[in-house]
């Protein structure tokens, strides 16, 4: 389960952000996690509770926004969510010349505290 490594990175980012913002305690952090990461939100939540013990994040909530996979066609510039129904090709022009533009990220988007 690679979720633990993602949780550790996210917690470290949140701790750095809290320090930068001069927060003494944190009650909520928000993260965007792309579906291509293969990370399961259930395990992120489970491991998060353990990873924050003894830190200023203890007792905070992790809010996850799952980011869908999105591609941009290199032939016609159409943006779409690749799917098996179109053989992962561009549904507008049928080209396989695409680039993934969303769905691989894990980003700390917000931190709330005092």
N, C-alpha and C positions, 0 to 999 in steps of 0.2 A: 504494500500500500504506500504509494508515493505521496499521499495526502499529508503525512507527517512532515515531509520536507517542505511542502508548500505552506503548511501552518507555521513552521518555524521561521520561514522567510517573511511571512505576513506579520507575525508577532514582532520580529525584529524591526521591520519597517514602521509598525505602529509605535513601538517604544522610541525609535528615533524621532518620529513626528511629534510624539508627546513631549519629548525633551526639548525639541526645537520650539514648540509652542508654549513651553513652560507649564505644562499640565501636571497637577499632582495626582490626579486620578482620572481614569477613563471609564466611561460607562457604555460606550458603543463604538464599534468600528465597522466601516462599510468597505466591501471589496467587490470588484468586478472580476469574475473568473470565467474564462472562455471554455466552451464545451469541448474544444479540441485538446485541452490539457488532460482530459480523462479523469479529472478530479471529481469525486462524488461529494456533494454538499453535506450529506449525512456524516461522512467521516471527517470532513473539515470541522464541523460543529463538535463532534466527539473529541477530536484531538486538541481542538482549540482550548477546551476547558482545562485540559492537563497542562498545556504549554504556557498558560497565563498564570498558573499558581505562583504566588510569591512575588508578583510584579504589580505595577500600577494598573495593569489591565485586568487584574483579578476581579471577578464579578461583572465584567463587561460582556456585552452581547456582540456576537459576530453576525452581521447582516450581509448575506451573499446575493449578488445580482449575477445570474448566469447569463453570459454573453453568447449569443448564437453565432455560429460560423457564418461568415459573410465573405463572398468573393467578388472580385471585379474582373470582368472580361477584358483581356488585352486587345481583343479585336474590335469590340463595339462599345466598350466602357460601361456596359450594363452591370449593376450591382445586384447580387442575388445570394440566396442561401442554397448552397449545393445540396442536391438530394439524389437518391437512387432512381427516382422516377425519370430524371433527365440524364441518367448515367453520369452525374456530377458535372455535366457540360453546361455551358451557358444556355439558359432557356430561351433567350432572345435570338441568338444567331447559331447556336449549336457548336460553337468553338470550344476547344479544350484548352485554349490559351488563357488561363486565368491565374489570378494571384489572390491568395487568402489575405484579407485585410482586417478581419476580426475573428475572434474565437480562440486565439492562442494565449491570450494575456492573463496575467494575474496582477491586478492593480489595487493598491490601497487608495480608495477614493475619498474617504471622509473619516475623521476621528472626532468624537465628541467627549468632552470631559471638562473638568474644572481645575 
